[in-house]
Amino acid sequence: MEVRTGMSTAVVTVAPGATLHDAAQSMAERNVGAAVVIDPEQPGPGIITERDLLQSVGRGEDPNAELVRNHLSAKLTFASPDWSLERAAEAMVRGGFRHLVVVDGGEMVGVLSMRDIVRCWVEDGATSSLPREEAGSEA
């Protein structure tokens, strides 16, 4: 199964000059964990995630004053729509992130999340047997 099958094409976007509060509000309204940041002064899109927002708030920063451009996820990895979901999952695990911006011919065409991958695998019937817990074992 390919990335194009699982990616979201309706992508939440925010401006780099938006506040973290505005980004969080847009993400919450659409029930997504990331927003793509389009900055005409940058060579490609960026991404801000719920983790970026959480880290800022955890440091005591004011989400109404902090700007998105200062909190973008580092080391952004782009995926191609023809990548396999396994390749995308491997890139996420190796990179330590849960979202990939999908680019085709230099244009952003979607976002793929770890949740999207799991949904595709479950809908496709991917299952595995879980080991039975032995008597007296603790979880």
Salt bridges, closest charged atoms under 4 A:
GLU2 OE1 - ARG4 NH1 2.54
ASP22 OD1 - HIS21 ND1 3.87
GLU50 OE2 - ARG98 NH2 3.63
GLU61 OE2 - ARG59 NE 3.35
GLU61 OE1 - HIS71 NE2 3.69
GLU66 OE1 - HIS71 NE2 2.78
GLU90 OE2 - ARG94 NH2 2.76
ASP116 OD1 - ARG119 NH2 3.54
GLU123 OE1 - ARG119 NH1 3.75
